[in-house]
Amino acid sequence: MTNRNDDVQGYLFGVLPYDFRRPTLAKALSRVYRPGGSLWAPKVYGAGWTLNFAHRGAWVVVGATAALVLFASLVG
């Protein structure tokens, strides 16, 4: 019998991370808050990346996005 967990996490085309294991609080915290890690971290569930909120650049991205949304709502 094969282990079904072998095909639920890894990289598509060697670049795009995926993880379809059941999310846990510990896994979520380790993905979205990684002190010393890069700006982008693998998503908790699914394929792709999410922001690492322990990285200073993540807050710049969030602030710039909020400013653009606010500006667009005031202008438009």
Secondary structure as UniProt FT lines:
FT   HELIX           4..7
FT   STRAND          9..12
FT   TURN            13..15
FT   STRAND          16..19
FT   HELIX           25..32
FT   TURN            35..36
FT   STRAND          40..42
FT   STRAND          46..47
FT   STRAND          49..51
FT   TURN            53..54
FT   HELIX           56..75
//
